[in-house]
Amino acid sequence: MPSILITGASSGIGAATVTLFLSRGWRVLATMRRPEVAVFPNHPKLILLPLDVTQRDSIEAAIRYS
C-alpha cells in the first residue's frame, strides 16, 4: 500500500492533499503541530501525528512512528 507523510495538514494545501491521497486509497500520515481529530472525517488509512518541524524531538518522534 502506498504511503505519504504530509506536513501542515491542518489547513490549506496540506488539508487538500490529505483528502486527495485518501480518496486515491493511500495510507496518509498527516502531521500538524496540534492534531485535531475534527479536521478530517474518520478514515481507516488516516494517521494523525503531532509534528513541529522547529523541534528536533518532535521530528524524531514522528520519524519513529512512521
MDTraj code that builds the backbone (N, CA, C; nanometers):
import mdtraj as md
import numpy as np

residues = "MET PRO SER ILE LEU ILE THR GLY ALA SER SER GLY ILE GLY ALA ALA THR VAL THR LEU PHE LEU SER ARG GLY TRP ARG VAL LEU ALA THR MET ARG ARG PRO GLU VAL ALA VAL PHE PRO ASN HIS PRO LYS LEU ILE LEU LEU PRO LEU ASP VAL THR GLN ARG ASP SER ILE GLU ALA ALA ILE ARG TYR SER".split()
xyz = np.array([
    [0.0851, -0.1166, 0.0000],
    [0.0000, 0.0000, 0.0000],
    [0.0902, 0.1236, 0.0000],
    [0.0685, 0.2156, -0.0917],
    [0.1495, 0.3372, -0.0923],
    [0.1147, 0.4251, 0.0285],
    [0.2172, 0.4915, 0.0806],
    [0.2003, 0.5802, 0.1958],
    [0.2621, 0.7157, 0.1663],
    [0.2105, 0.8177, 0.2361],
    [0.2641, 0.9523, 0.2227],
    [0.2585, 1.0219, 0.3567],
    [0.3619, 1.1027, 0.3837],
    [0.3665, 1.1865, 0.5028],
    [0.3430, 1.3295, 0.4574],
    [0.2419, 1.3926, 0.5140],
    [0.2066, 1.5296, 0.4750],
    [0.2215, 1.6199, 0.5965],
    [0.3036, 1.7237, 0.5821],
    [0.3195, 1.8210, 0.6898],
    [0.2218, 1.9356, 0.6689],
    [0.1896, 2.0042, 0.7768],
    [0.0980, 2.1178, 0.7667],
    [-0.0400, 2.0781, 0.7208],
    [-0.0884, 1.9643, 0.7706],
    [-0.2136, 1.9074, 0.7217],
    [-0.3395, 1.9691, 0.7821],
    [-0.3245, 2.0630, 0.8730],
    [-0.4427, 2.1156, 0.9413],
    [-0.5270, 2.2095, 0.8560],
    [-0.4687, 2.2651, 0.7488],
    [-0.5466, 2.3586, 0.6667],
    [-0.4821, 2.3751, 0.5286],
    [-0.5503, 2.4472, 0.4444],
    [-0.4969, 2.4856, 0.3139],
    [-0.4544, 2.3703, 0.2248],
    [-0.3388, 2.3884, 0.1618],
    [-0.2877, 2.2883, 0.0681],
    [-0.2633, 2.1551, 0.1375],
    [-0.2139, 2.1590, 0.2614],
    [-0.1896, 2.0354, 0.3360],
    [-0.3165, 1.9546, 0.3553],
    [-0.4232, 2.0197, 0.3978],
    [-0.5513, 1.9505, 0.4184],
    [-0.6070, 1.8974, 0.2869],
    [-0.5958, 1.9761, 0.1814],
    [-0.6443, 1.9320, 0.0499],
    [-0.5650, 1.8117, 0.0006],
    [-0.4357, 1.8102, 0.0287],
    [-0.3507, 1.6980, -0.0130],
    [-0.3886, 1.5711, 0.0619],
    [-0.4166, 1.5838, 0.1912],
    [-0.4630, 1.4686, 0.2690],
    [-0.5885, 1.4104, 0.2059],
    [-0.6855, 1.4946, 0.1782],
    [-0.8126, 1.4497, 0.1205],
    [-0.7905, 1.3814, -0.0139],
    [-0.7054, 1.4388, -0.0983],
    [-0.6777, 1.3815, -0.2296],
    [-0.6175, 1.2416, -0.2180],
    [-0.5133, 1.2267, -0.1366],
    [-0.4478, 1.0966, -0.1270],
    [-0.5360, 0.9916, -0.0608],
    [-0.6160, 1.0312, 0.0377],
    [-0.7108, 0.9352, 0.0957],
    [-0.8104, 0.8877, -0.0091],
    [-0.8570, 0.9794, -0.0937],
    [-0.9550, 0.9428, -0.1964],
    [-0.8960, 0.8466, -0.2995],
    [-0.7639, 0.8436, -0.3078],
    [-0.6962, 0.7537, -0.4026],
    [-0.6449, 0.6260, -0.3366],
    [-0.6835, 0.6055, -0.2100],
    [-0.6524, 0.4804, -0.1418],
    [-0.5181, 0.4729, -0.0720],
    [-0.4491, 0.5836, -0.0587],
    [-0.3191, 0.5840, 0.0067],
    [-0.3333, 0.5818, 0.1586],
    [-0.2308, 0.5313, 0.2263],
    [-0.2174, 0.5445, 0.3715],
    [-0.1547, 0.6815, 0.3934],
    [-0.2189, 0.7658, 0.4748],
    [-0.1747, 0.9034, 0.4922],
    [-0.1371, 0.9288, 0.6377],
    [-0.0129, 0.9732, 0.6574],
    [0.0322, 1.0203, 0.7873],
    [0.0261, 1.1715, 0.7798],
    [-0.0744, 1.2282, 0.8419],
    [-0.0988, 1.3722, 0.8370],
    [-0.0439, 1.4357, 0.9635],
    [0.0462, 1.5312, 0.9466],
    [0.1077, 1.5927, 1.0632],
    [0.0649, 1.7381, 1.0774],
    [0.0592, 1.7786, 1.2034],
    [0.0280, 1.9168, 1.2382],
    [0.0786, 1.9409, 1.3796],
    [0.0984, 2.0648, 1.4153],
    [0.1526, 2.0934, 1.5489],
    [0.0660, 2.0363, 1.6598],
    [-0.0643, 2.0582, 1.6485],
    [-0.1590, 2.0070, 1.7483],
    [-0.2704, 1.9334, 1.6731],
    [-0.2583, 1.7997, 1.6607],
    [-0.3569, 1.7247, 1.5831],
    [-0.4999, 1.7466, 1.6317],
    [-0.5863, 1.7757, 1.5382],
    [-0.7288, 1.7947, 1.5645],
    [-0.8057, 1.6872, 1.4887],
    [-0.8658, 1.5974, 1.5619],
    [-0.9408, 1.4883, 1.5004],
    [-1.0559, 1.5421, 1.4161],
    [-1.1140, 1.6531, 1.4564],
    [-1.2304, 1.7086, 1.3870],
    [-1.1980, 1.7667, 1.2498],
    [-1.0694, 1.7849, 1.2180],
    [-1.0313, 1.8432, 1.0890],
    [-1.0681, 1.7502, 0.9740],
    [-1.0570, 1.6189, 0.9955],
    [-1.0832, 1.5203, 0.8912],
    [-1.1854, 1.4178, 0.9395],
    [-1.2627, 1.3608, 0.8467],
    [-1.3534, 1.2528, 0.8864],
    [-1.2723, 1.1296, 0.9270],
    [-1.3307, 1.0468, 1.0096],
    [-1.2658, 0.9224, 1.0492],
    [-1.2379, 0.8385, 0.9254],
    [-1.1155, 0.7927, 0.9108],
    [-1.0777, 0.7130, 0.7938],
    [-0.9758, 0.6085, 0.8373],
    [-0.9929, 0.4823, 0.7978],
    [-0.9025, 0.3765, 0.8441],
    [-0.7584, 0.3922, 0.7947],
    [-0.7357, 0.4682, 0.6897],
    [-0.5997, 0.4848, 0.6369],
    [-0.5366, 0.6184, 0.6765],
    [-0.6009, 0.6903, 0.7669],
    [-0.5506, 0.8197, 0.8107],
    [-0.4905, 0.8090, 0.9503],
    [-0.3679, 0.8564, 0.9636],
    [-0.2998, 0.8608, 1.0926],
    [-0.2601, 1.0059, 1.1173],
    [-0.3084, 1.0617, 1.2271],
    [-0.2737, 1.1989, 1.2642],
    [-0.1577, 1.1964, 1.3632],
    [-0.0560, 1.2766, 1.3344],
    [0.0618, 1.2815, 1.4203],
    [0.0954, 1.4257, 1.4565],
    [0.1404, 1.4480, 1.5801],
    [0.1901, 1.5810, 1.6136],
    [0.3290, 1.5990, 1.5521],
    [0.3548, 1.7166, 1.4966],
    [0.4872, 1.7458, 1.4425],
    [0.5078, 1.8960, 1.4367],
    [0.6136, 1.9385, 1.5034],
    [0.6578, 2.0771, 1.4944],
    [0.7966, 2.0708, 1.4326],
    [0.8105, 2.1128, 1.3083],
    [0.9371, 2.0977, 1.2370],
    [1.0487, 2.1849, 1.2943],
    [1.0178, 2.2700, 1.3905],
    [1.1217, 2.3503, 1.4545],
    [1.1748, 2.2832, 1.5813],
    [1.1189, 2.1670, 1.6178],
    [1.1583, 2.0969, 1.7398],
    [1.2151, 1.9594, 1.7059],
    [1.3428, 1.9403, 1.7331],
    [1.4109, 1.8154, 1.6988],
    [1.3408, 1.6917, 1.7589],
    [1.3005, 1.6992, 1.8862],
    [1.2357, 1.5837, 1.9489],
    [1.1024, 1.5503, 1.8825],
    [1.0323, 1.6509, 1.8344],
    [0.9064, 1.6289, 1.7641],
    [0.9315, 1.5584, 1.6304],
    [1.0349, 1.5997, 1.5603],
    [1.0711, 1.5366, 1.4327],
    [1.1101, 1.3912, 1.4557],
    [1.1932, 1.3675, 1.5558],
    [1.2373, 1.2311, 1.5856],
    [1.1203, 1.1393, 1.6219],
    [1.0249, 1.1907, 1.6982],
    [0.9079, 1.1114, 1.7367],
    [0.8239, 1.0754, 1.6136],
    [0.8065, 1.1682, 1.5227],
    [0.7293, 1.1404, 1.4009],
    [0.7993, 1.0384, 1.3142],
    [0.9309, 1.0473, 1.3054],
    [1.0077, 0.9503, 1.2262],
    [0.9967, 0.8113, 1.2886],
    [1.0080, 0.8040, 1.4206],
    [0.9961, 0.6741, 1.4877],
    [0.8606, 0.6104, 1.4617],
    [0.7550, 0.6919, 1.4616],
    [0.6198, 0.6373, 1.4391],
    [0.6041, 0.5843, 1.2990],
    [0.6502, 0.6602, 1.2016],
    [0.6271, 0.6232, 1.0615],
    [0.7124, 0.5057, 1.0241],
])
top = md.Topology()
chain = top.add_chain()
for i, resn in enumerate(residues, 1):
    res = top.add_residue(resn, chain, resSeq=i)
    for name in ("N", "CA", "C"):
        top.add_atom(name, md.element.get_by_symbol(name[0]), res)
traj = md.Trajectory(xyz[None], top)
